[in-house]
Amino acid sequence: MGQVQDKVALITGAAAGIGAACAEALAAEGARVVLTDVDDARGEALATKLRAAGHQALYLHQDVVDEARWAEVIAAIEAQFGRLDVLVSNAGIAIMKPLLDMSLAEWRRQNAVNIDGVFLSVKYAIPAMRRAGGGSIIMMSSIAGIRGSAGLAGYSASKGAVRLFSKSVALECAGARDGIRCNSVHPGVIETDIWQKMPQGSPGGRNAPIDPRQLAANIVPLGEAGTAADIAAGVVFLASDVSRHMTGSELVIDGGSTAGRAGTMPR
């Protein structure tokens, strides 16, 4: 317990799924957490739950592509807690459909949230972290940012951008000797609400949500989907001083998916 005691952590897209699990895990390990999202009802409910459990938690409405709001959020965090130590740049969306069926508007919307939102998070968090004497930036990418996937070309492009952006940020901060580390996290098939929200381009225009448990049973070497808590545990590690010598790295949590295909050795 207390891996991130008294650190101030900002988690974007924190109302549900992986973001909510990260907020809960960081709070349980002693962090003062700031949750942002566009889903005010769920975000405030989670902050209220955390406060009832004895944690310090603040919810703020935020659309991560709104640059003016970023300045306001950082100012609110410093006014409330005096510093910022950890950024979990988690907010993102996924659009699943064949490339030729994807509109330019969809491509731009996905990139706006998944790339522009991450860029803005770093641009506004780094000065606050420097004022605090250092910090840890954690960008939520995906195994789709490591390898290609049919039907996820746009999503893969955005998450691949996050992967390399994270490395470049890590090097800039290392060069500045500002005490800020930056790493990316790459979940595989994780059981969250995103599968129900993901627009799909199935034949005939039918929108049939994917069952992550069935998908994982078919393609994940360990045979099961991961949980949001699995990803949150990795985030706590990267946020803590235990990972003090890690920067520009990738933390892959995917049940073996990027390792290859599971099977028995031929005799």
Secondary structure, 3 states (H helix, E strand, C coil): CCCCCCCEEEEECCCCHHHHHHHHHHHHCCCEEEEEECCHHHHHHHHHHHHHCCCCEEEEECCCCCHHHHHHHHHHHHHHHCCCCEEEECCCCCCECCHHHCCHHHHHHHHHHHHHHHHHHHHHHHHHHHHHCCEEEEEECCHHHCCCCCCCHHHHHHHHHHHHHHHHHHHHHHHHCCCEEEEEEEECCECCCHHHHCCECCHHHCCCCCCHHHHHHHHCCCCCCECHHHHHHHHHHHHCHHHCCCCCCEEEECCCCCCCCCCCCCC
